[in-house]
Amino acid sequence: MPRDLIESVRPIPLPPTKEKGKRAVKPKVEPDPAREEVEIRCMDAVRRVRKVYVRHPNYGDLAQGLDKLGLEGLEERVQVSVGMSAVHFRSGEANIDE
């Protein structure tokens, strides 16, 4: 993620303080396009990592794939793992014949 994009994100305003006997007034939060862009990129990164992990549930291989070139091409670097998934073992659906 570009450093200038991260640096352009405005800090979140502090929560309102409540004085004794008075109501707390919430400050109006201005839209922050830089924050929205960073959030979109982070959600996209989470989606990609989850997609690859479902196909290849090994954090070691996933970390090595991310370490090489980051998210770009992660699906090609971390190939599909053949075998039974952990879901089969937890659900009791494991069958010796599979």
N, C-alpha and C positions, 0 to 999 in steps of 0.2 A: 504494500500500500504506500503510495507516495507520502513522503514526510510533510510536504506542504499541505496536503489534504488533512492529515491528522492535526497539524498545528492550527489549521483554520477552524477547527471545531470549537465553538464557544462553550465555556463551562456551564453546567446546569446550575440554575439559580438556587440559592439556599432556601430551605423550606421556611415558610413564614413563622415568625415568633409570636406567641400569644401572650399578650399583656394581661395582667389580672383584671378581670371584669370586662375585657374587650374581646371582640372577635378577631381571629387572625385573618389578615387580608392576603390572598394569594396574588403574587405578582404575575402579570401577563407574560407568558412565555412566547417569545418571537420564534417563528419557524427558523430552523438552522439547516440550510441545504447541505452543508458539509457534513453535519452529524447524520443526516438522512442517508447520504451517499456512503458513509462509513458503515452504517448499520446494514444497508443493502449488501455491501461487499462482504461483511462478516456473516450474514445469513447465507449468502451464496457459498462461502467457504465451508460453513457447517454442513450444508446440503451435499456438497461434493465429497467431503470426508466421510459422511455417513453412508453415501452411496457406495463408495469404495470399500468401506469397512463391512458392509453387508455382504459384498461379494468376496471379500478376503478378510475374515475376522482375525487379524494378527496385528497388534499395535506396533510390534517391532518392524515388520515389513512396511507398515503404513508410515512410520516415522522416517525410515530410510528413504521412502519414495518422496516424502515432503522435503527432506533435507537436501536432496539433489537439486531440484529445480522449483520447489514450491508447488503450488496448486496446478499450474499449467501442465497438462499431460499426465497428471497423477493416475488417471484411470488406465493409461497405457503402461506406466511403469510398474504398477501393482496389479498383477494379473489375477484372474479368477482362481480361487482355491478350490480344488476338487475334493469332495468328501462330504461328510455329514456336518451340518451346522450345529452349533450349540443349542439352537432352538429345538432340534430333534431330541437331544438328550434331556433337556429340561421338561419337555412336554410328555415324555414317556412314549413317544411314537417311534423310538428307535427300534429297528428290526435288524437282526443279524443278517438276513438275506439281502439287505439293501447294499 
